[in-house]
Amino acid sequence: MRVALYTRVSTDDQVCGASLTVQRDRLMELAEREGWDSQVSSDDGVSGAIAPWDRPAFAEALKWGLDAVAVQEFDRLIRAELHWFALRSDHPDLHVISLDGVDTRRGEDTAMVDGFRALVTADEKRRIRTRTMRGRIQRVS
């Protein structure tokens, strides 16, 4: 199976830190265990609010003729529920595998759960934005 091992961080601090390395190492261990033909694809300093297909490294990976994309955590790939449903609609044969539980290879039995996960992830993104804005306003006051 041909798999993109996708890593993403949204801030320059994370790019310089260990986050990308940790993601990559964990995904490479999984790929070796599973015997996948894999390649790492990293979007460094790219917001998860941007649709995956509009992120440079992910867009390039889509051209590889992938069977799947693997991520450490689902929110590394999807932060908006509409992006999840569009990705599944536009690339129905592309499996998504995350170390935190999403695995579309299991078929229709998990489609509702995976969709629910996208909704929860999007809700968390909205909560983060609210907390960030509240903190900025408090600093200015």
Salt bridges, closest charged atoms under 4 A:
ASP25 OD1 - ARG24 NH2 3.08
ASP37 OD2 - ARG2 NH1 3.44
GLU60 OE1 - LYS63 NZ 3.52
ASP75 OD1 - ARG76 NE 3.21
ASP75 OD2 - ARG79 NH2 3.38
GLU81 OE1 - ARG126 NH1 3.63
ASP100 OD1 - ARG117 NH1 3.39
ASP103 OD2 - ARG105 NH2 2.67
ASP123 OD2 - ARG127 NE 2.77
GLU124 OE2 - ARG131 NH2 3.17
